[in-house]
Amino acid sequence: MSGGCPANVMIVAQAGRLEFEAIIFAASLRHAAPGWKGRLIVAEPLPEAAWEGHDIAIAPETREVLIGLGAELLPFTSRHFGAAYPYGNKIEALLALPAGEPFIFFDTDTLITGPLDQVAFDFNRPSASMRREGTWPEPPLYGPGYGGIWKSLYDRFGLDFPSSLDLAQPDEHWERYLYFNAGWFFGADPVEFGRRFLDWALEVKSAPHVELACQSLDPWLDQIILPLVIHSFGGGRPGPELAGLDGAITCHYRKLPLLYARDNEQVLETLETAVAPNRIKRRLREWEPAKKLIYQTKGRDKIRPLFSDKPLPTREKAIRQVLRKNGWWLE
């Protein structure tokens, strides 16, 4: 790992699904990456400011399990997004991390499946997940196209657009343009990174320019701004040294039913072994998806057979439809 100092790993959790996913994340980190020496910080939004009036406090029982797994709970105040745009938690939580210390953010619905400490992060060249589909933008019939929309954003913030392009992809193909999933990303300084992320997201949200007139910013705002921020800090697409992320070392499963539908046996074994200890099991059984799919083995017995005799659909939407049709879309 670049720099010789373990980074701070951050996830965000609050009451409900995220607190249970946080237990799974922490348990899998301890199980699959025992050599990881960095801090695991669970950022928790406070029920104030943009989250005022919402019951979002992590339950004491969850807190106890997380602390037992070596996690540190870090409260922060969401002043700008909150309930109106929960994806903004990841942006505002960065500002609460220790300044000047390298960080790795993961979405809470991520499983660590291998030695995270062996990934060759270069924190001076930030990057993010390429496990994404062409979800944004949706160019209107009469333009502007992908290039015009993305160039307008780079121009707005004084960034060099041509150097962001993947010239191996044809013009107006969505993969030519720098676009990430915000399921993981990393950088050298969370406060500097987070401040730029926040400022640019708020600017675009409050005053979208003409090229964005036909574009939806919700829920895509974080994924629109993230590539701009990464590019501005000298980063870009992940190289081969990061192949373990979204590979053999991490799995962004999104929802437990999806994990059982599409991920391989090693991922399943990692999940089930990591959450087997009684202190974890007692709490996770309070969450219906974990109770049914993991501990009652319905994930293996009911979901796996739905997809075992045919090629897996290439788009996640199709997988979700099969799960819903069969009554296994649990959240």
C-alpha positions in Angstrom: 0.0 0.0 0.0 1.3 3.4 -1.0 2.7 5.6 1.7 3.4 2.9 4.3 0.5 3.9 6.5 -2.9 2.0 6.5 -5.7 4.2 5.4 -8.9 4.9 7.3 -11.7 2.7 5.9 -15.1 4.5 6.1 -18.6 3.3 5.7 -21.8 5.1 6.6 -24.6 3.6 8.7 -27.8 4.6 10.4 -30.9 2.9 11.8 -32.4 0.2 9.6 -30.9 -1.7 6.7 -27.6 0.2 6.8 -26.8 -0.8 10.4 -27.2 -4.5 9.6 -25.1 -4.1 6.5 -22.4 -2.4 8.6 -22.2 -5.5 10.8 -21.7 -7.7 7.7 -19.1 -5.3 6.4 -17.1 -5.2 9.7 -17.4 -9.0 10.2 -16.2 -9.7 6.6 -13.3 -7.3 7.0 -12.1 -9.0 10.2 -12.6 -12.5 8.7 -11.2 -12.0 5.2 -8.6 -9.4 5.8 -7.0 -10.2 9.2 -3.9 -8.4 8.1 -5.7 -5.0 7.8 -4.2 -2.7 10.4 -6.1 0.5 9.5 -9.1 2.0 11.3 -12.6 1.1 10.4 -14.8 4.1 10.9 -18.5 3.9 10.8 -19.8 7.4 10.2 -23.2 8.0 11.7 -25.4 11.0 10.7 -26.9 12.8 13.7 -30.7 13.3 13.8 -30.3 17.1 13.4 -30.0 19.7 10.6 -30.9 17.9 7.3 -31.8 14.7 9.2 -33.9 16.5 11.8 -37.1 14.7 12.7 -35.9 11.3 11.5 -35.2 8.4 13.8 -31.8 7.4 12.4 -29.8 6.5 15.5 -28.0 3.1 15.3 -29.5 0.7 17.9 -27.4 0.0 21.0 -27.3 -3.7 20.2 -25.8 -2.9 16.8 -23.4 -0.4 18.3 -22.2 -3.1 20.7 -21.5 -5.6 17.9 -19.7 -3.0 15.7 -17.4 -2.0 18.6 -16.8 -5.6 19.3 -15.6 -6.0 15.7 -13.1 -3.1 16.2 -15.2 -0.4 14.5 -15.2 3.2 15.6 -18.5 5.1 15.4 -18.0 8.7 14.3 -21.0 11.0 14.4 -21.4 13.8 11.9 -24.0 16.4 11.0 -25.5 16.4 7.5 -26.2 20.1 6.8 -27.1 20.0 3.1 -28.5 16.7 2.0 -29.9 14.4 4.7 -33.3 12.8 4.1 -33.8 14.7 0.9 -30.8 13.0 -0.7 -29.4 10.2 1.5 -26.6 9.5 -1.0 -25.2 12.8 0.2 -24.2 11.2 3.5 -21.0 9.8 1.9 -20.1 13.3 0.8 -20.7 15.1 4.1 -19.2 12.3 6.2 -15.8 12.7 4.5 -15.5 16.1 6.3 -15.6 14.4 9.7 -12.7 12.1 9.0 -9.1 12.9 10.2 -7.7 15.6 7.8 -4.5 14.6 5.9 -4.9 10.9 6.5 -5.6 8.7 3.4 -9.1 7.2 3.3 -11.0 4.5 1.5 -14.8 4.8 1.3 -17.0 1.8 0.8 -20.7 1.6 0.4 -22.1 -0.3 3.4 -23.5 -3.0 1.2 -20.0 -4.3 0.4 -18.5 -7.6 1.5 -14.7 -7.8 2.0 -13.7 -11.2 0.5 -9.9 -11.0 0.5 -6.7 -9.3 1.9 -7.5 -5.6 1.6 -4.0 -4.8 2.9 -2.5 -6.3 -0.2 -4.2 -3.8 -2.6 -1.6 -1.4 -4.0 -3.5 1.9 -3.3 -1.8 5.0 -4.6 -3.6 7.7 -2.5 -2.0 10.5 -4.6 -3.9 9.1 -7.6 -7.5 8.7 -6.5 -9.9 6.3 -8.2 -13.3 4.7 -7.9 -15.4 1.7 -8.8 -15.9 0.8 -12.5 -18.7 -1.6 -11.6 -21.4 0.5 -13.2 -23.9 0.7 -16.1 -24.5 3.6 -18.5 -27.1 5.1 -16.2 -26.2 8.8 -16.7 -26.6 10.9 -18.7 -29.5 10.2 -21.0 -28.8 12.4 -24.0 -32.0 13.9 -25.5 -32.9 13.1 -29.1 -31.7 16.5 -30.5 -28.6 16.9 -28.3 -26.4 17.6 -26.6 -24.8 14.1 -26.6 -22.6 12.4 -24.1 -19.6 14.5 -25.1 -21.4 17.8 -24.9 -22.9 17.1 -21.5 -19.7 15.8 -19.9 -17.6 18.6 -21.5 -19.9 21.2 -20.0 -19.3 19.9 -16.5 -15.5 19.9 -17.0 -15.6 23.4 -18.5 -17.7 24.6 -15.6 -15.1 23.7 -13.0 -12.0 24.5 -15.1 -10.9 20.9 -15.8 -9.2 19.5 -18.8 -11.8 17.4 -20.6 -9.8 15.6 -23.3 -7.4 14.0 -20.8 -10.4 12.3 -19.1 -11.4 10.4 -22.2 -10.9 6.7 -22.9 -9.9 7.0 -26.6 -10.3 3.2 -27.0 -14.0 3.7 -26.9 -15.9 5.3 -29.8 -17.2 8.8 -29.8 -20.6 9.1 -28.1 -20.3 5.7 -26.4 -20.9 6.2 -22.7 -17.8 4.3 -21.6 -15.6 6.9 -23.4 -16.4 9.3 -20.6 -15.1 9.1 -17.1 -18.0 7.6 -15.1 -17.8 5.7 -11.8 -20.0 3.8 -9.4 -19.6 5.6 -6.0 -19.5 2.2 -4.2 -15.9 2.7 -3.4 -13.4 5.5 -3.9 -10.3 6.7 -2.2 -7.9 9.7 -1.8 -5.2 11.3 0.1 -7.1 13.8 2.3 -10.8 13.2 3.1 -11.5 16.8 4.2 -10.0 18.4 1.0 -11.6 15.7 -1.2 -15.0 16.1 0.7 -15.0 19.8 0.6 -14.6 19.9 -3.2 -17.1 17.1 -3.6 -19.6 19.0 -1.5 -19.1 22.4 -3.1 -19.4 21.1 -6.7 -22.4 18.9 -5.9 -24.2 21.8 -4.3 -23.4 24.1 -7.1 -24.7 21.8 -9.8 -27.8 20.9 -7.7 -28.7 24.5 -7.1 -27.9 25.8 -10.6 -27.8 23.2 -13.3 -26.6 24.7 -16.5 -28.3 24.5 -19.9 -26.7 21.2 -21.0 -28.2 19.5 -17.9 -31.7 20.8 -18.6 -33.1 17.4 -19.6 -31.1 15.4 -17.1 -32.2 13.9 -13.8 -29.7 14.7 -10.9 -31.5 12.4 -8.4 -30.2 9.9 -7.6 -27.2 10.4 -9.8 -25.7 13.6 -8.3 -22.9 11.8 -6.4 -21.9 9.8 -9.5 -21.9 12.9 -11.7 -19.6 14.9 -9.5 -17.3 12.1 -8.3 -15.4 11.7 -11.6 -14.8 15.5 -11.8 -13.4 15.5 -8.2 -11.2 12.5 -8.9 -9.9 14.0 -12.1 -9.2 17.3 -10.4 -6.9 15.5 -7.9 -4.9 13.9 -10.7 -6.8 10.6 -10.5 -8.7 8.5 -13.1 -9.8 5.0 -14.0 -8.4 2.2 -11.8 -5.4 0.4 -13.0 -4.6 -3.4 -12.8 -3.2 -2.9 -9.3 -6.8 -2.3 -8.1 -8.3 -5.3 -9.9 -9.1 -7.0 -6.5 -11.7 -4.3 -5.8 -14.9 -5.5 -7.4 -13.0 -8.7 -7.9 -11.3 -11.2 -5.5 -11.1 -8.8 -2.6 -14.4 -6.8 -2.4 -17.9 -7.5 -3.6 -20.4 -4.7 -3.8 -23.5 -6.9 -3.6 -26.1 -4.0 -3.2 -28.8 -6.2 -1.7 -28.6 -9.7 -0.1 -31.0 -11.3 -2.6 -28.7 -10.0 -5.4 -25.7 -11.6 -3.7 -27.3 -15.0 -3.7 -28.5 -14.6 -7.2 -25.3 -13.6 -9.0 -22.2 -14.0 -6.8 -19.8 -17.0 -6.7 -19.4 -19.7 -4.1 -16.4 -18.0 -2.5 -18.4 -14.9 -1.8 -21.2 -16.9 -0.3 -18.8 -18.8 1.9 -17.1 -15.7 3.0 -20.4 -14.1 4.0 -21.8 -17.1 5.8 -18.6 -17.8 7.7 -18.0 -14.2 8.7 -21.5 -13.8 10.2 -21.6 -17.3 11.9 -20.4 -16.2 15.4 -23.2 -16.1 17.9 -22.6 -12.5 18.9 -23.1 -11.5 15.3 -25.9 -14.0 14.6 -28.0 -12.8 17.5 -28.2 -9.3 16.1 -28.4 -10.0 12.4 -31.3 -12.4 12.9 -33.4 -9.3 13.8 -33.1 -8.3 10.1 -35.4 -10.3 7.9 -33.1 -10.6 4.8 -30.3 -12.0 6.9 -32.6 -14.2 9.0 -34.2 -15.8 5.9 -31.5 -15.8 3.3 -28.4 -16.5 5.5 -29.5 -18.3 8.7 -32.6 -20.1 7.3 -30.5 -20.9 4.1 -33.3 -19.6 1.8 -30.7 -17.8 -0.2 -29.1 -21.0 -1.2 -32.2 -23.1 -1.2 -34.6 -20.8 -3.0 -32.7 -18.0 -4.8 -29.7 -19.9 -6.2 -31.9 -22.4 -8.1 -33.8 -19.6 -9.9 -30.6 -18.7 -11.8 -28.6 -21.9 -11.9 -29.9 -23.4 -15.1 -29.6 -20.4 -17.4 -27.1 -17.6 -18.2 -27.4 -14.8 -15.6 -29.1 -11.6 -17.0 -26.5 -9.0 -17.9 -28.5 -6.1 -16.4 -29.3 -5.9 -12.7 -32.9 -4.8 -13.4 -33.7 -8.2 -15.0 -32.3 -10.0 -11.9 -34.4 -7.9 -9.6 -37.5 -8.6 -11.7 -37.0 -12.4 -11.3 -36.5 -12.0 -7.5 -39.6 -9.9 -7.2 -41.7 -12.3 -9.2 -40.7 -15.1 -6.9 -41.2 -13.2 -3.7 -37.5 -13.0 -2.8 -36.9 -9.3 -3.1 -36.1 -8.6 0.6 -34.8 -5.3 1.8 
